[in-house]
Amino acid sequence: MSKKVSVIVNCHNGEKYLKKTIKSILNQSYKNFEIIFFDNFSSDNTRNIIFSFQDRRIRYFRSNKKLTLYQARNKALKKTKGSIIAFLDTDDWWSKNYLSSREKEFINKDNDFFYCNTYIFNQKKKK
């Protein structure tokens, strides 16, 4: 059985790229995950976007006041059920095989944490 990954997405008014971010998680080839979506007191359309997905793997939590990123992440961490924690910001997205390409790291007991390379997307050039 593959290990469950808790993907924490912290959001404060992140509607611009939010659909793309969430779709990139839901479309992963690795399927054993949950999304802990922590709405950090957004005043935009964030809530409606999240609820439009209607996917049982998305767990939505909302703060009743604006928190620092670290406070928000710590609150989100307390909601996780997975044995692996991953973070994805609302203006970022993953390739379809992101989680599956790291699966061997999930079982490596010598690792306490790991990270990966990133690509920078230029919005104007669409590259």
C-alpha positions in Angstrom: 0.0 0.0 0.0 1.4 3.4 -0.9 1.8 6.0 1.8 -0.8 8.7 2.1 0.5 12.2 1.3 -1.1 15.2 2.9 -0.8 18.1 0.5 -1.1 21.4 2.3 -2.3 24.4 0.3 -2.3 27.7 2.2 -4.3 30.4 0.6 -4.9 34.1 1.1 -6.8 35.6 -1.8 -5.2 33.2 -4.3 -8.1 32.9 -6.8 -6.0 33.8 -9.9 -4.2 30.5 -10.2 -6.2 28.4 -7.7 -8.0 26.2 -10.3 -4.8 25.3 -12.0 -3.1 24.5 -8.6 -5.9 22.2 -7.4 -6.2 20.5 -10.8 -2.5 19.8 -10.8 -2.9 17.9 -7.5 -6.1 16.1 -8.4 -4.6 14.9 -11.7 -1.6 13.3 -10.1 -0.8 9.7 -11.2 -0.1 9.0 -7.5 -3.5 8.6 -6.0 -3.1 8.2 -2.3 -3.3 11.8 -1.1 -5.5 14.3 0.6 -5.6 18.1 0.1 -5.6 20.1 3.3 -6.8 23.5 2.0 -6.3 26.2 4.5 -8.1 29.4 3.6 -6.2 32.1 5.5 -9.1 34.6 5.7 -9.5 35.2 2.0 -11.9 37.9 0.8 -12.0 36.8 -2.9 -13.7 33.9 -4.6 -11.4 31.3 -3.1 -14.1 29.4 -1.2 -16.4 29.1 -4.2 -13.5 27.8 -6.4 -12.6 25.1 -3.8 -16.1 23.9 -3.4 -16.7 23.8 -7.1 -14.3 20.7 -7.2 -16.6 18.5 -5.1 -13.8 16.0 -4.5 -13.8 14.0 -1.2 -10.0 14.3 -1.0 -10.2 18.0 -0.5 -10.6 19.1 3.2 -11.3 22.8 3.6 -10.5 24.8 6.7 -10.9 28.6 7.1 -9.2 30.9 9.6 -11.3 33.5 11.3 -8.4 36.0 11.0 -5.3 36.5 8.9 -2.4 34.5 10.1 1.3 34.5 9.1 2.2 31.8 6.7 4.0 29.8 9.4 1.0 30.0 11.7 -1.3 29.0 8.9 0.9 26.0 8.0 1.1 24.9 11.6 -2.6 24.9 11.9 -3.0 23.0 8.6 -0.4 20.4 9.8 -2.6 19.6 12.7 -5.4 18.6 10.3 -3.3 16.1 8.3 -3.9 12.3 8.2 -1.1 11.3 5.9 2.4 10.1 6.9 4.0 12.3 4.2 3.6 16.1 4.1 3.9 18.2 1.0 3.3 21.9 0.5 2.1 23.6 -2.6 1.4 27.3 -2.9 -1.7 28.7 -4.7 0.4 30.2 -7.5 2.3 27.0 -8.2 1.4 23.6 -9.8 2.8 20.2 -10.2 3.4 18.0 -13.3 1.2 14.9 -13.4 4.0 12.6 -12.2 5.3 14.8 -9.4 4.3 12.7 -6.5 4.9 9.3 -8.2 8.4 10.4 -9.1 9.1 10.8 -5.4 7.5 7.6 -4.2 10.8 5.9 -3.5 11.8 8.8 -1.2 8.6 8.2 0.8 9.9 4.8 2.0 13.5 5.7 2.4 14.0 5.8 6.2 17.2 7.8 5.9 15.2 10.8 4.7 13.6 13.2 7.1 12.7 15.6 4.3 13.4 16.2 0.6 12.8 18.8 -2.0 13.0 19.1 -5.7 14.0 21.4 -8.6 11.6 24.0 -9.7 10.8 25.7 -13.0 9.9 29.4 -13.1 6.9 30.2 -15.4 7.0 33.5 -17.2 3.4 34.6 -17.4 4.0 37.2 -20.2 6.0 34.7 -22.4 3.9 31.7 -21.4 7.1 29.7 -20.9 
